[in-house]
Amino acid sequence: MSRPEALVTLRRATAPDAAAVADVWLRSFAAALPTVVSPRSGDDVRVYFREVVVPLRETWMAEAADGGGTVGVMVLNGSLLSQLYLDPDWRGRGIGDRFVALAKERSPQGLSLWTFQVNKPAHRFYERHGFVAVEYTDGSGNEEREPDVRYEWRP
C-alpha cells in the first residue's frame, strides 16, 4: 500500500519520542547497511538517543498521520547533518527530500555530513540535493571502523 508523503508530519522530537526515533534509526541502519557492524547494542542506541541526541541535538522526526507512528529521524548538530534515517517501508516517498529541505532552511550557510562509502544510495540522494563529496577516509575515525565520505552543501 502506497503512503503519500503528504500524510507525514515533520516535528521536533521531545523526550517521550526518544525510543521511537531510536527504533527508526535501528531499523533503517540494519536495512540500509547490512555489512556495517554497529559497535553499539540496540539498548545502547536507545540510551544514546534518550540521553544525548534528543535533549542535546536538534532532533526532528517524521510521523505518519494515519497512526503509522514514527517513520523518520533527522538530527542536526550545528551545521552538521549528523543523522538522517527513514523506516525502510517509508523510503522513496519524499520524506528524505523534506528533511534535507528543512536542514538547508535551518542551516542556510551550509551543511556537512558523513556517510559510509558502501552506502551508494545515500551518495546518490545527497548528490541529487547538491552535496559534494570532499573527503574520503579509511574509517579509522569512526566507531564502526568503516570507510566513509564527508559531503558538503554550500548555497
C-alpha positions in Angstrom: 0.0 0.0 0.0 1.5 3.3 -1.0 1.7 6.0 1.6 2.0 9.5 0.2 4.5 11.8 1.8 1.8 14.4 2.4 0.5 12.1 5.2 3.7 12.6 7.2 4.3 15.5 9.6 7.7 16.7 10.5 8.2 18.0 14.0 10.8 18.4 16.7 11.3 15.3 18.8 10.8 15.6 22.6 11.9 13.4 25.4 9.0 11.0 25.1 9.9 10.4 21.4 13.4 9.2 22.1 12.6 5.5 22.0 10.6 5.8 18.8 13.3 7.7 16.9 16.0 5.3 18.1 13.9 2.4 16.8 13.6 4.0 13.4 17.4 4.5 13.4 17.9 0.9 14.3 15.6 -0.5 11.6 17.0 1.8 9.0 20.6 1.1 9.8 20.0 -2.6 9.7 18.2 -2.4 6.3 20.5 0.1 4.6 23.9 -1.0 6.0 23.8 -4.8 6.4 27.5 -5.1 6.0 28.4 -2.4 8.6 28.8 -3.8 12.1 27.4 -1.4 14.7 29.6 -1.2 17.8 26.5 -0.4 19.9 23.7 -2.7 21.0 20.1 -1.7 20.4 19.8 -0.8 24.1 22.9 1.4 23.9 21.5 3.2 20.9 18.2 3.8 22.8 20.1 5.2 25.8 22.2 7.4 23.5 19.1 8.9 21.8 17.4 9.4 25.2 20.3 11.0 27.0 22.3 12.7 24.2 20.6 13.0 20.8 17.1 14.2 21.7 17.9 16.5 24.6 21.2 18.0 23.2 20.8 18.0 19.4 18.2 19.5 17.1 16.3 16.3 16.5 13.4 16.1 14.0 11.0 13.3 13.4 8.6 12.3 10.7 5.3 11.0 12.0 2.7 9.1 9.9 -0.6 10.9 10.1 -2.5 7.6 9.7 -1.3 6.3 13.1 1.7 4.6 11.5 4.0 6.0 14.2 7.5 7.5 13.7 8.8 6.8 10.3 11.9 9.0 10.1 14.5 10.9 12.1 16.9 13.8 11.2 19.5 15.2 13.6 21.3 18.5 13.2 24.3 19.4 15.3 25.0 23.0 14.2 25.8 22.8 10.5 26.4 19.0 10.7 23.6 16.9 9.4 24.5 14.0 11.7 21.7 11.6 11.2 19.0 11.1 8.5 17.3 7.7 8.7 13.9 6.6 7.4 11.9 3.5 8.2 12.6 1.1 5.3 8.9 0.8 4.4 8.8 4.6 4.0 11.7 5.2 1.7 11.1 6.7 -1.7 8.1 8.8 -0.6 9.7 12.3 -0.4 10.3 12.3 3.3 14.1 12.5 3.0 13.7 15.3 0.5 11.6 17.2 3.0 14.2 16.6 5.8 17.0 17.9 3.6 15.0 21.0 2.7 14.4 21.6 6.4 18.1 21.1 7.2 19.0 23.7 4.5 16.5 26.1 5.9 17.8 25.6 9.5 21.5 26.0 8.3 21.3 28.3 5.3 25.1 29.0 5.4 25.8 25.3 4.5 25.8 21.8 5.8 28.2 18.9 6.1 27.6 15.2 6.7 29.3 11.8 6.8 28.1 8.7 5.2 29.7 5.3 4.7 31.4 4.6 1.4 29.3 1.4 1.0 26.0 3.4 1.1 25.8 4.2 -2.6 22.0 5.1 -2.4 22.9 7.8 0.2 25.6 9.1 -2.1 23.1 9.5 -4.9 20.5 11.0 -2.6 22.8 13.7 -1.2 24.4 14.5 -4.6 20.9 15.0 -6.0 20.4 17.6 -3.3 23.6 19.5 -4.2 26.0 17.9 -1.7 29.6 17.3 -3.0 32.0 14.7 -1.7 35.0 16.5 -0.2 36.9 13.8 1.8 37.2 10.1 1.8 38.6 8.2 4.8 39.6 4.7 5.7 37.2 4.6 8.6 39.8 4.9 11.4 38.0 8.0 12.7 34.5 6.4 13.2 33.4 3.9 15.8 32.3 1.4 13.1 35.8 1.4 11.6 34.1 1.6 8.2 35.4 3.7 5.3 33.4 6.9 5.0 32.9 10.0 2.9 32.3 13.6 4.0 29.8 15.6 1.9 29.3 19.4 2.0 26.5 21.6 0.7 27.1 25.3 0.2 24.4 27.7 -1.0 
